[in-house]
Amino acid sequence: MAGPIITSRFNEIYNATYKAVLSYVTAKCGNTADIQDIMQETYVEIYQILTKRGVDYIKNEKALCLRIAKQKLSRHYTLLERLKMFVPILATNNDDDDVERVDFEDESFVVEDFAINQILQQEARHLITSKPLVVKKVFYLFYDVGHTIPEIAQILSMSESNVKHKLYRTLKELRELLK
């Protein structure tokens, strides 16, 4: 019987805090690829607390979630991880998760179109990953999370015009690259 109560309370906490915690983690994260891992670790710990301590244990859910996210960030970025951000040692990029699955039996499938799309996606991804971290964060918050420009400016402690400049300048470069 305790399972549904814990799950219900967890869902309440998750829905009430997700956007704030995601904004915090995104602003503090050193690599956009780590954001979802840190978010998952944060909410797994919240669920474990609810399981061990009970549903009435958490009084200020937002403060607890942000504190756990802060701990997860600090643990994630040990000294070695911080050094790797500045000195890429044996950096490899094997993002097999981004591979698009295609039904080759489909009559509308054209090999040349598929190859061109793959190349264009790689070039666009390379352009964005070559940008400074703040530009990557702006793109992530705008396109993946769905924040508005004023929200991004507040999260990253930047002016709205600076956020627009970074976003639109990079979009212009993407358009020129993909013409």
ChimeraX attribute file (.defattr): number of C-alpha atoms within 10 A of each C-alpha:
attribute: neighborCount
match mode: 1-to-1
recipient: residues
	/A:1	5
	/A:2	9
	/A:3	9
	/A:4	9
	/A:5	14
	/A:6	19
	/A:7	15
	/A:8	12
	/A:9	18
	/A:10	22
	/A:11	13
	/A:12	12
	/A:13	19
	/A:14	18
	/A:15	10
	/A:16	13
	/A:17	17
	/A:18	16
	/A:19	13
	/A:20	14
	/A:21	23
	/A:22	19
	/A:23	20
	/A:24	17
	/A:25	23
	/A:26	24
	/A:27	20
	/A:28	18
	/A:29	20
	/A:30	19
	/A:31	14
	/A:32	20
	/A:33	10
	/A:34	14
	/A:35	20
	/A:36	13
	/A:37	12
	/A:38	23
	/A:39	20
	/A:40	13
	/A:41	14
	/A:42	22
	/A:43	19
	/A:44	13
	/A:45	15
	/A:46	19
	/A:47	20
	/A:48	13
	/A:49	16
	/A:50	19
	/A:51	16
	/A:52	9
	/A:53	11
	/A:54	15
	/A:55	18
	/A:56	9
	/A:57	11
	/A:58	17
	/A:59	9
	/A:60	9
	/A:61	17
	/A:62	17
	/A:63	13
	/A:64	15
	/A:65	23
	/A:66	19
	/A:67	14
	/A:68	20
	/A:69	24
	/A:70	19
	/A:71	13
	/A:72	19
	/A:73	21
	/A:74	13
	/A:75	12
	/A:76	17
	/A:77	16
	/A:78	11
	/A:79	10
	/A:80	9
	/A:81	13
	/A:82	12
	/A:83	12
	/A:84	14
	/A:85	12
	/A:86	8
	/A:87	10
	/A:88	9
	/A:89	9
	/A:90	7
	/A:91	8
	/A:92	7
	/A:93	6
	/A:94	7
	/A:95	7
	/A:96	7
	/A:97	6
	/A:98	7
	/A:99	8
	/A:100	8
	/A:101	6
	/A:102	9
	/A:103	8
	/A:104	10
	/A:105	7
	/A:106	8
	/A:107	7
	/A:108	8
	/A:109	12
	/A:110	10
	/A:111	10
	/A:112	9
	/A:113	10
	/A:114	13
	/A:115	11
	/A:116	11
	/A:117	12
	/A:118	14
	/A:119	12
	/A:120	16
	/A:121	13
	/A:122	12
	/A:123	15
	/A:124	18
	/A:125	12
	/A:126	11
	/A:127	14
	/A:128	18
	/A:129	13
	/A:130	11
	/A:131	12
	/A:132	10
	/A:133	15
	/A:134	16
	/A:135	19
	/A:136	19
	/A:137	21
	/A:138	23
	/A:139	22
	/A:140	18
	/A:141	23
	/A:142	17
	/A:143	11
	/A:144	10
	/A:145	13
	/A:146	12
	/A:147	18
	/A:148	12
	/A:149	19
	/A:150	14
	/A:151	16
	/A:152	24
	/A:153	18
	/A:154	14
	/A:155	19
	/A:156	18
	/A:157	11
	/A:158	12
	/A:159	14
	/A:160	16
	/A:161	12
	/A:162	12
	/A:163	24
	/A:164	16
	/A:165	13
	/A:166	18
	/A:167	17
	/A:168	12
	/A:169	13
	/A:170	18
	/A:171	15
	/A:172	11
	/A:173	13
	/A:174	17
	/A:175	11
	/A:176	9
	/A:177	12
	/A:178	11
	/A:179	6
